[in-house]
Amino acid sequence: MHAKTKKILITTERHEILIVRQISGHKIPGFCPKCNEKVEMINFDDAVSQSGVGGREMLNRSEDGEIHLVESATGHLLICKGSPKAGML
């Protein structure tokens, strides 16, 4: 006689949330390789919020050289306030 066996599949899920907070208007010192000097930076999300320009348009402008986009060591995108079109920020 065959013994009946049951298979039980247990699935677990793990969710992780990382919250990065920065006070708006907080000055971020940084080095812009295009300006070749230390400048004030603004994080990408604040730049999008303050300018009213969409994120994709902001990236297009960085590709065109209108704004200088720098990626930090931690992977955050920063906009150089010394960029030619940074006056819009």
C-alpha angles and dihedrals in degrees: 000000000000119000113232113235128195126212117214120194115201117193123189128191127204123197125191127191123197116195119195115188129189127174108244113246091028109146114237114197114212147146119259112204091200093053089036092219145084109277142166113269133200124205117252096246093051090048091053092046095047097043099044088225117129121248094248091051089049090054091048090052090051090052089051090051094244091121130021115237120195127185113218123224088259092053099257118139116235129187120218111234088208092065118123092250096033089109087082090067 
